[in-house]
Amino acid sequence: MHIEGGHLREMDRKMDNTPMTHGGRKWHHPPLHLWLGLALVAICWPLNWCMQGMRTHLLFVPLWLGYCLSVDALVASCKGSSPLTRGGWAYGWLFVLSVPAWWLFETINLRTQNWQYLGREEVSTLAYVVLASLSFSTVMPAVFTSAELVGCALHVRRESPPERRMGQGALVAVLPLGCVMLGLVLLLPKYFFPLVWLSLFLIVDPINAWTGRNSLLLEVGRGNWRQVWALWGGVMLCALFWEMWNYWSYPKWIYQVPFVGRPRLFEMPVLGYLGYLPFAMELYALFHLAKGTFRLRGAQRLLEL
């Protein structure tokens, strides 16, 4: 069969733009930032584990940036778009908002003392604040891109939920409950420290619901758990890498958790991993509170869970 050269080139062009199909899902060609992300992980991971002395304070951010770029590229391959490809420069808002969000938890930890950082004393206060803030900036992008990947990989579909709604009375009760829980954490941290990972969500999410912003409570009240499952899967994927990469790092964090110190998986007590689940919901609520309050330009399409 004879095929003209022009026709052959046209066929190649069409094939290059055609998504690959596997298991009933169309897979798109990965964007270039996949290779940048993998390169950063491939370089920084062994350096962080094998070098001696202080190194993680410089390697943490490029390592986790590599993780974020790699996972974002996998999301784009899976569904044709991702937080970075949809948001462009607005993707940076996730890094910006992560900093005050995690400093909020650091402030509460001054009371609970559930974790501390080895190597903190080897840098000045100013250097610590700067380096810590840069490290904290990777939390939201890592969790949210991982959640979108989990939602895509598990075929968590966008379905029309049943026409049920959480009553206003229930929402009114939730916020005071969150305040009471946070108060107990601050008053009796030894006994109520686990509540920190839920109290902020119960305070912030009702505010989002009343002001017309995205609310997980409203979604769950309608019978739609899709976003919650995606967030839980995504944050547990991050938790595995956080704790594994931290284990042979320096500087590093360690835990001092009452009653549940053993057994451990890396530095984290096994039961402590359960705290990651509501933590992801708190991040989601804090992001939407900030996005709506400050009207962040370009941030509307960053999260599509």
C-alpha positions as CSV (number, residue, x, y, z in Angstrom):
1,M,0.0,0.0,0.0
2,H,1.4,3.4,-1.0
3,I,1.1,6.3,1.4
4,E,2.1,9.7,0.4
5,G,4.8,11.4,2.6
6,G,2.4,14.2,3.5
7,H,-0.3,11.9,4.5
8,L,2.2,9.9,6.6
9,R,3.3,13.0,8.5
10,E,-0.3,13.9,9.1
11,M,-1.0,10.5,10.5
12,D,2.0,10.7,12.8
13,R,0.8,14.1,14.0
14,K,-2.6,12.8,14.8
15,M,-1.2,9.8,16.6
16,D,1.1,12.0,18.7
17,N,-1.9,14.0,19.9
18,T,-4.1,11.0,20.6
19,P,-4.3,10.0,24.3
20,M,-3.1,6.5,25.1
21,T,-5.8,4.2,26.4
22,H,-5.2,1.8,29.3
23,G,-7.8,0.1,31.4
24,G,-10.6,2.2,30.0
25,R,-8.9,5.4,30.8
26,K,-7.2,7.8,28.3
27,W,-3.6,8.6,29.3
28,H,-2.0,11.7,27.9
29,H,1.6,12.3,27.1
30,P,3.4,13.5,30.3
31,P,4.4,17.2,30.4
32,L,8.0,18.1,30.5
33,H,8.0,19.0,34.1
34,L,7.8,15.3,34.9
35,W,11.4,14.9,34.0
36,L,12.5,17.9,36.0
37,G,10.6,16.6,39.0
38,L,12.1,13.1,38.7
39,A,15.6,14.6,38.2
40,L,15.3,16.6,41.4
41,V,14.1,13.5,43.4
42,A,16.9,11.4,41.9
43,I,19.5,13.9,42.9
44,C,18.3,15.1,46.2
45,W,17.0,11.8,47.7
46,P,20.4,10.0,47.8
47,L,22.3,13.2,48.8
48,N,19.9,13.8,51.7
49,W,20.5,10.2,53.0
50,C,24.2,9.8,52.2
51,M,25.8,13.1,53.0
52,Q,27.1,13.8,56.5
53,G,26.3,16.7,58.8
54,M,23.8,19.5,58.0
55,R,22.2,18.9,54.6
56,T,18.4,18.6,54.8
57,H,17.9,22.3,55.5
58,L,19.1,22.8,51.9
59,L,17.8,19.7,50.2
60,F,14.3,19.5,51.7
61,V,12.7,22.0,49.4
62,P,14.2,20.8,46.0
63,L,13.4,17.2,47.0
64,W,9.8,18.0,47.7
65,L,9.6,20.4,44.7
66,G,10.6,17.3,42.7
67,Y,7.9,15.3,44.3
68,C,5.3,18.0,43.6
69,L,6.3,18.4,39.9
70,S,6.4,14.6,39.4
71,V,3.0,14.0,40.9
72,D,1.5,17.0,39.1
73,A,2.8,15.6,35.8
74,L,1.3,12.2,36.5
75,V,-2.1,13.9,37.2
76,A,-1.8,15.7,33.9
77,S,-1.1,12.4,32.1
78,C,-4.0,10.8,33.8
79,K,-6.7,13.4,33.3
80,G,-5.3,15.9,30.8
81,S,-4.9,18.7,33.3
82,S,-3.3,19.3,36.7
83,P,-3.0,22.1,39.3
84,L,0.1,23.4,37.5
85,T,-1.1,23.1,34.0
86,R,-4.5,24.6,34.9
87,G,-3.3,27.3,37.2
88,G,0.0,28.4,35.6
89,W,1.6,31.0,37.7
90,A,-1.3,30.8,40.2
91,Y,0.0,27.3,41.2
92,G,2.4,29.4,43.4
93,W,-0.5,30.3,45.6
94,L,-0.4,26.8,47.1
95,F,3.2,27.3,48.2
96,V,2.4,30.8,49.6
97,L,-0.6,29.7,51.6
98,S,1.2,26.6,53.0
99,V,3.5,28.8,55.0
100,P,1.0,30.5,57.3
101,A,-1.1,27.3,57.4
102,W,1.8,25.2,58.8
103,W,3.0,28.0,61.1
104,L,-0.4,27.8,62.7
105,F,0.2,24.2,63.6
106,E,3.7,25.1,64.8
107,T,2.2,27.7,67.1
108,I,-0.2,25.1,68.6
109,N,2.7,22.7,69.0
110,L,4.4,25.3,71.3
111,R,1.7,24.1,73.8
112,T,1.4,20.4,72.9
113,Q,5.1,19.7,72.2
114,N,4.3,16.7,70.1
115,W,7.3,17.2,67.8
116,Q,10.6,19.0,67.8
117,Y,13.4,19.5,65.3
118,L,16.9,18.1,65.8
119,G,19.5,20.5,64.4
120,R,17.4,23.6,65.2
121,E,20.1,24.9,67.5
122,E,22.7,24.9,64.7
123,V,21.2,27.8,62.8
124,S,20.3,31.3,63.9
125,T,16.6,32.2,64.6
126,L,16.3,34.2,61.4
127,A,17.8,31.4,59.4
128,Y,15.5,28.9,61.0
129,V,12.4,31.0,60.3
130,V,13.4,31.5,56.6
131,L,14.4,27.8,56.0
132,A,11.4,26.5,57.9
133,S,9.0,28.7,56.0
134,L,10.5,27.5,52.7
135,S,10.1,23.9,53.8
136,F,6.5,24.5,55.0
137,S,5.6,26.0,51.6
138,T,5.6,22.5,50.0
139,V,2.9,21.0,52.2
140,M,-0.3,22.1,50.3
141,P,1.0,21.5,46.8
142,A,2.2,18.0,47.8
143,V,-1.1,17.0,49.5
144,F,-3.5,18.5,46.9
145,T,-1.7,17.2,43.8
146,S,-1.4,13.8,45.5
147,A,-5.1,13.9,46.3
148,E,-5.9,14.6,42.7
149,L,-3.7,11.7,41.6
150,V,-5.4,9.3,44.0
151,G,-8.8,10.5,42.8
152,C,-7.7,9.9,39.2
153,A,-6.0,6.5,39.8
154,L,-8.9,5.1,41.8
155,H,-11.5,6.4,39.3
156,V,-13.1,8.5,42.0
157,R,-15.9,9.9,39.8
158,R,-17.7,13.1,39.8
159,E,-21.2,12.0,40.6
160,S,-24.4,13.9,41.3
161,P,-24.9,13.3,45.1
162,P,-28.3,12.6,46.5
163,E,-30.4,15.6,47.2
164,R,-29.7,15.7,50.9
165,R,-28.3,18.7,52.8
166,M,-26.8,19.3,56.2
167,G,-29.1,21.4,58.2
168,Q,-28.1,24.8,59.4
169,G,-28.6,23.6,63.0
170,A,-25.9,21.0,62.5
171,L,-23.5,23.6,61.1
172,V,-24.2,25.9,63.9
173,A,-23.3,23.2,66.4
174,V,-20.1,22.2,64.6
175,L,-18.2,25.4,65.0
176,P,-18.6,25.7,68.8
177,L,-17.6,22.0,69.0
178,G,-14.4,22.8,67.2
179,C,-13.7,25.7,69.5
180,V,-14.2,23.5,72.6
181,M,-11.9,20.9,71.1
182,L,-9.2,23.4,70.5
183,G,-9.7,24.8,74.0
184,L,-9.2,21.4,75.5
185,V,-6.0,20.9,73.4
186,L,-4.6,24.2,74.8
187,L,-5.7,23.6,78.4
188,L,-4.9,19.9,78.7
189,P,-2.5,19.1,75.8
190,K,-1.3,15.8,77.4
191,Y,-4.7,14.2,77.1
192,F,-6.4,16.1,74.3
193,F,-3.6,16.7,71.8
194,P,-5.2,14.5,69.0
195,L,-8.0,16.9,68.7
196,V,-5.8,19.5,67.1
197,W,-6.0,17.6,63.9
198,L,-9.8,18.0,63.8
199,S,-10.6,21.1,65.7
200,L,-9.4,23.6,63.1
201,F,-11.5,21.9,60.4
202,L,-14.6,22.0,62.6
203,I,-14.0,25.8,63.1
204,V,-13.1,26.8,59.5
205,D,-15.3,24.5,57.4
206,P,-18.6,25.9,58.7
207,I,-17.4,29.4,58.0
208,N,-16.7,28.3,54.4
209,A,-20.2,26.8,54.2
210,W,-21.9,29.9,55.5
211,T,-20.0,32.2,53.1
212,G,-20.7,30.1,50.0
213,R,-17.2,28.6,49.7
214,N,-16.3,25.0,49.1
215,S,-17.2,23.0,52.2
216,L,-16.5,19.3,52.9
217,L,-19.2,19.2,55.5
218,L,-21.8,20.3,52.9
219,E,-20.5,17.7,50.4
220,V,-20.6,14.9,53.0
221,G,-24.0,16.1,54.1
222,R,-25.2,15.6,50.5
223,G,-23.8,12.1,50.6
224,N,-20.7,12.9,48.4
225,W,-17.5,11.5,50.0
226,R,-15.4,11.8,46.8
227,Q,-13.3,14.7,47.9
228,V,-12.7,13.3,51.3
229,W,-11.5,9.9,50.0
230,A,-9.2,11.7,47.5
231,L,-7.7,13.9,50.3
232,W,-7.3,11.0,52.6
233,G,-5.5,8.9,50.0
234,G,-3.3,11.8,48.9
235,V,-2.2,12.8,52.4
236,M,-1.4,9.2,53.3
237,L,0.8,9.0,50.2
238,C,2.6,12.2,51.3
239,A,2.8,10.9,54.9
240,L,4.8,7.9,53.7
241,F,7.3,10.0,51.9
242,W,7.5,12.7,54.6
243,E,8.3,10.1,57.3
244,M,10.5,7.9,55.2
245,W,12.6,10.8,53.8
246,N,12.8,12.4,57.3
247,Y,14.1,9.2,59.0
248,W,17.7,9.4,57.6
249,S,17.7,13.2,57.4
250,Y,19.5,15.9,59.4
251,P,18.1,18.3,60.5
252,K,15.0,16.2,61.1
253,W,11.9,16.1,63.3
254,I,11.1,13.6,66.1
255,Y,7.9,12.9,68.0
256,Q,7.1,13.0,71.7
257,V,3.5,11.7,71.7
258,P,2.0,10.6,75.1
259,F,0.5,7.1,75.4
260,V,1.1,6.0,71.8
261,G,4.8,6.3,71.4
262,R,5.2,2.6,70.2
263,P,5.2,0.9,67.8
264,R,6.6,3.3,65.2
265,L,6.9,3.4,61.4
266,F,10.0,5.5,60.9
267,E,9.9,8.3,63.6
268,M,6.1,8.5,63.6
269,P,4.1,6.3,66.0
270,V,1.8,4.1,63.9
271,L,-1.4,5.5,65.5
272,G,-0.1,9.0,64.7
273,Y,-0.7,8.4,61.0
274,L,-4.4,8.6,61.7
275,G,-3.9,12.3,62.4
276,Y,-3.0,12.9,58.8
277,L,-6.6,12.2,57.7
278,P,-8.3,15.2,59.3
279,F,-5.1,17.2,58.7
280,A,-5.8,17.0,54.9
281,M,-9.3,18.2,55.5
282,E,-8.0,21.1,57.6
283,L,-5.6,22.1,54.8
284,Y,-8.5,22.0,52.3
285,A,-10.7,24.2,54.5
286,L,-7.9,26.7,55.2
287,F,-7.1,26.9,51.5
288,H,-10.7,27.8,50.6
289,L,-11.0,30.2,53.5
290,A,-7.9,32.1,52.3
291,K,-8.9,31.9,48.6
292,G,-12.3,33.4,49.3
293,T,-11.1,36.0,51.8
294,F,-8.3,37.4,49.8
295,R,-9.8,36.7,46.3
296,L,-6.7,35.1,45.1
297,R,-6.4,35.7,41.4
298,G,-6.2,32.6,39.2
299,A,-6.7,30.2,42.2
300,Q,-10.2,29.1,41.2
301,R,-9.0,26.0,39.2
302,L,-6.2,24.9,41.3
303,L,-8.2,22.2,43.1
304,E,-10.4,19.8,41.1
305,L,-10.8,16.9,43.4
